[in-house]
Amino acid sequence: MARFNRATWRPVINRTANGRTAQLGLVLHVQAGNSSPFGWFNNAESEASSDFWVSKSGVIEQYVDTGSDRAWAQAAGNRTYASVETEGYPSEALTDAQIEGVAQIYAWGARLWGWPLRVVDSTTEPGLTFHGIGGRAWGGHPDCPGEIRKSQRARIIARAAELLDTPTAPPVTPPPSYPSWPGRYLSLRSPYLRGDDVRQWQQRMRDRGWRIDVDGVLGPATAAVIRAFQLDKHLDVDGVLGPATWSAAWTAPIT
């Protein structure tokens, strides 16, 4: 069981046993309230919970077994990220004690699962992300945890690095913009695509360890790699180099 020894263990009924499928990192939330949310998280009618809560004074509570169970904090993001609620409101900054508490949680996750020491604005990239980035798929909370607390994530990661005595990772470089190919998606009934955009994607895939020719031709051989990559990353397996497959070459974890 993955229980943080600096947290008070307060298991709740709102959880999905053995529902975690990956450990990409931690999602920062704001409680929009004060005092422990344990009662709310242990109420079946609320249909809500999180992995952790950190009070303004630095008290840490853990509500689910982060190693296996899924909390109900960020909808589609619950399977792959842990979650931490922070006491207070979006208009308030995290206290120094809260930054310390969240950093301790993050350092613990980095030791157990290799959470990288970096801030990300992503729903797929490993690191310290935030609730609002997930949009409707993550419950539709664009103001969570608020601009002030979002900007404090760098301090959290810096403190986690101190706790681990490890350098922080470089910031994540966003993927290049998807090329404008209206009507030019690969189809076995259409002419093959050629050009620098195809070559760029092929090179990225080779850099990630895939066996692929970097020839700028999106023909049957590259289409086969696309299908294998889509299957590996749980995308629609259609052999089409569409926007999701293009972006995943830069953002999906390397497995």
C-alpha positions in Angstrom: 0.0 0.0 0.0 1.2 3.5 -0.9 0.5 5.7 2.2 2.5 8.8 2.9 3.9 8.5 6.4 3.8 12.2 7.0 0.0 12.3 6.3 -2.9 11.4 8.6 -4.6 8.4 7.0 -8.3 9.0 6.8 -9.8 6.5 4.2 -13.0 7.5 2.5 -15.8 5.6 0.7 -15.6 7.7 -2.4 -12.9 5.9 -4.3 -12.5 3.3 -7.0 -10.5 0.3 -5.7 -7.6 -0.6 -8.0 -8.6 2.1 -10.4 -5.3 3.8 -11.0 -3.7 2.8 -14.3 -0.6 5.1 -14.3 1.4 7.4 -12.1 2.1 10.5 -14.2 2.4 13.0 -11.3 0.2 15.3 -9.2 -2.7 17.6 -9.9 -3.0 20.8 -7.8 -6.5 21.8 -6.7 -8.0 24.5 -4.5 -10.6 23.5 -1.9 -12.6 26.8 -2.2 -13.2 26.4 1.5 -11.6 25.9 4.8 -11.3 23.0 7.3 -10.8 19.3 6.4 -12.9 18.0 3.5 -12.9 14.5 5.0 -16.7 14.6 5.8 -17.5 15.7 2.3 -15.2 13.1 0.7 -16.7 10.4 2.9 -20.3 11.2 1.9 -21.5 9.1 -1.0 -23.8 11.9 -2.2 -20.8 14.2 -2.9 -19.2 11.8 -5.4 -15.9 13.6 -4.7 -12.6 12.9 -3.1 -8.9 13.4 -3.6 -5.7 11.6 -2.7 -4.5 14.3 -0.3 -5.4 17.6 1.4 -3.0 20.2 2.8 -4.2 22.7 5.3 -3.0 26.3 5.6 -0.9 25.2 8.6 0.7 22.3 6.7 -1.4 19.5 8.0 -1.6 16.7 5.4 -4.4 14.2 5.2 -4.5 11.2 2.8 -7.9 9.6 1.8 -7.1 6.8 -0.7 -4.3 4.4 -1.3 -2.5 6.4 -4.0 -0.6 3.3 -5.2 -3.7 1.6 -6.5 -7.0 3.3 -5.7 -8.5 6.1 -7.8 -9.8 9.2 -6.1 -12.7 11.2 -7.6 -11.0 14.6 -8.0 -10.6 15.3 -11.7 -12.8 13.0 -13.7 -10.8 11.7 -16.7 -7.6 12.6 -15.0 -8.1 10.4 -12.0 -6.8 7.2 -13.6 -3.3 8.6 -14.3 -2.6 11.5 -11.8 -2.8 11.8 -8.1 -4.6 14.8 -6.6 -4.0 17.3 -3.8 -6.6 19.7 -2.5 -5.3 22.8 -0.8 -7.3 24.7 1.9 -8.4 28.2 1.0 -9.7 30.0 -2.1 -8.4 30.7 -5.6 -7.8 34.4 -4.6 -5.4 33.3 -1.8 -1.9 32.2 -2.2 -0.6 29.0 -0.8 1.0 29.5 2.6 4.6 28.6 3.1 3.4 25.6 5.1 1.2 24.4 2.2 4.0 24.7 -0.2 6.1 22.6 2.1 3.3 20.0 2.5 2.7 19.7 -1.2 6.4 19.5 -1.9 6.7 16.7 0.6 3.9 14.8 -1.2 5.6 15.4 -4.5 9.0 14.3 -3.3 7.4 11.1 -1.9 5.8 10.4 -5.3 9.1 11.1 -7.1 10.8 8.5 -4.9 8.1 5.9 -5.4 7.1 6.3 -9.1 9.6 8.7 -10.6 7.4 11.7 -10.9 9.7 14.2 -12.7 10.6 17.4 -11.0 9.0 19.8 -13.4 5.9 21.9 -13.8 3.7 21.0 -16.8 0.5 22.4 -18.2 -0.7 19.1 -19.6 -3.2 16.3 -19.2 -0.7 13.7 -20.5 2.8 14.8 -19.6 4.4 13.6 -16.3 4.9 16.3 -13.7 3.0 18.8 -11.5 0.0 20.0 -13.4 -3.3 21.7 -12.3 -7.0 20.9 -12.4 -8.2 23.6 -14.8 -6.0 22.4 -17.7 -8.2 19.4 -18.2 -11.3 21.3 -19.3 -14.6 19.6 -19.6 -13.0 16.1 -19.5 -11.6 16.9 -16.1 -14.8 18.2 -14.7 -14.9 21.7 -16.2 -13.1 23.8 -13.4 -11.1 26.4 -15.3 -10.4 28.5 -12.2 -9.0 25.6 -10.1 -6.6 26.3 -8.4 -6.5 29.9 -9.6 -3.7 31.9 -11.2 -1.9 32.6 -7.9 -1.6 29.0 -6.9 -0.7 27.9 -10.4 2.2 30.2 -10.4 3.5 28.7 -7.1 4.1 25.3 -8.6 7.7 26.2 -9.5 8.3 26.8 -5.8 6.8 23.4 -4.9 9.0 21.6 -7.4 12.1 23.5 -6.3 11.4 22.5 -2.7 10.7 18.9 -3.7 14.1 18.9 -5.4 15.8 20.1 -2.2 14.1 17.4 -0.3 15.4 14.8 -2.8 18.7 16.6 -3.3 18.0 16.3 -7.0 18.2 18.9 -9.8 14.9 19.9 -11.3 14.0 18.8 -14.8 14.0 21.3 -17.7 10.5 22.7 -18.7 8.5 20.7 -21.1 8.7 21.9 -24.7 5.3 21.9 -26.3 4.9 19.9 -29.5 5.2 21.8 -32.8 1.9 22.9 -34.3 0.0 20.4 -36.2 0.5 21.0 -40.0 -2.4 22.2 -42.0 -3.3 19.2 -44.1 -7.1 19.6 -44.8 -8.3 16.6 -46.7 -4.8 15.1 -46.8 -4.9 12.5 -44.1 -3.4 9.3 -45.1 -5.8 6.8 -46.6 -4.8 3.6 -48.5 -7.2 5.0 -51.2 -5.3 8.3 -51.4 -1.8 9.4 -52.6 0.9 9.1 -50.1 1.9 12.2 -48.2 5.4 13.6 -48.6 7.3 16.5 -47.1 9.1 18.0 -44.2 6.1 17.6 -41.8 6.2 13.9 -42.3 9.9 13.8 -41.9 9.7 15.8 -38.7 7.2 13.3 -37.2 9.3 10.3 -38.4 12.4 11.8 -36.8 10.6 12.4 -33.5 9.5 8.8 -33.5 13.0 7.6 -34.2 14.3 9.7 -31.3 11.8 8.0 -29.1 13.2 4.6 -30.0 10.8 3.5 -32.8 12.2 1.8 -35.9 11.1 4.0 -38.7 12.7 5.4 -41.9 13.1 9.2 -41.9 12.3 9.7 -45.6 9.5 12.2 -45.5 7.1 9.6 -47.1 3.9 8.7 -45.3 3.4 5.4 -47.1 2.6 1.9 -45.9 5.7 1.4 -43.7 5.1 4.6 -41.8 1.4 3.9 -41.6 2.2 0.6 -39.9 4.3 2.5 -37.3 1.4 4.9 -36.8 -1.0 2.1 -36.1 1.5 0.4 -33.6 2.1 3.8 -31.9 -1.7 4.5 -31.6 -2.2 1.0 -30.1 0.6 1.6 -27.6 -0.8 5.0 -26.6 -4.5 4.0 -26.5 -5.4 6.2 -29.4 -7.9 5.5 -32.2 -6.0 2.9 -34.3 -6.7 4.1 -37.8 -3.2 4.6 -39.3 -4.0 8.3 -39.8 -1.5 10.9 -38.8 -4.1 13.2 -37.3 -3.7 15.9 -34.6 -3.8 13.5 -31.6 -1.2 11.1 -33.1 1.0 14.0 -34.1 0.9 15.6 -30.6 1.4 12.3 -28.8 4.8 11.8 -30.4 6.0 14.8 -28.3 3.7 14.5 -25.2 2.9 10.8 -24.5 5.2 9.1 -21.9 7.9 6.9 -23.4 7.2 3.3 -22.6 
